[in-house]
């Protein structure tokens, strides 16, 4: 089975003041500590956690 995902750029890409529009994404997780989440995200992004 083949699945094709296509994300189209919205027709309005800038705000009224001329700034580029941005998107926020929220993901709900359970069962991970904050520290484990930071390690996993850093790993996915080929980075390393920094002390806060």
C-alpha positions, -999 to +999 in steps of 0.1 A: +000+000+000+013+034-009+003+066+009+009+100-005+009+130+019+008+164+003+010+196+023+001+227+004+014+261+012-015+284+022-024+312-002-017+338+025+019+335+036+024+369+053+005+388+080-011+422+075+021+438+088+043+419+063+058+393+087+059+357+075+031+336+090+042+308+114+026+276+127+026+263+162+023+225+169+012+210+202+017+173+209+003+156+240+024+129+255+021+107+285+044+083+303+076+102+296+095+124+321+105+158+310+141+147+310+134+117+288+113+139+264+142+164+261+167+135+253+144+120+227+137+153+209+174+162+209+182+128+195+156+131+168+171+165+158+207+152+160+214+176+189+222+173+225+202+186+255+215+218+272+213+225+309+185+250+316 
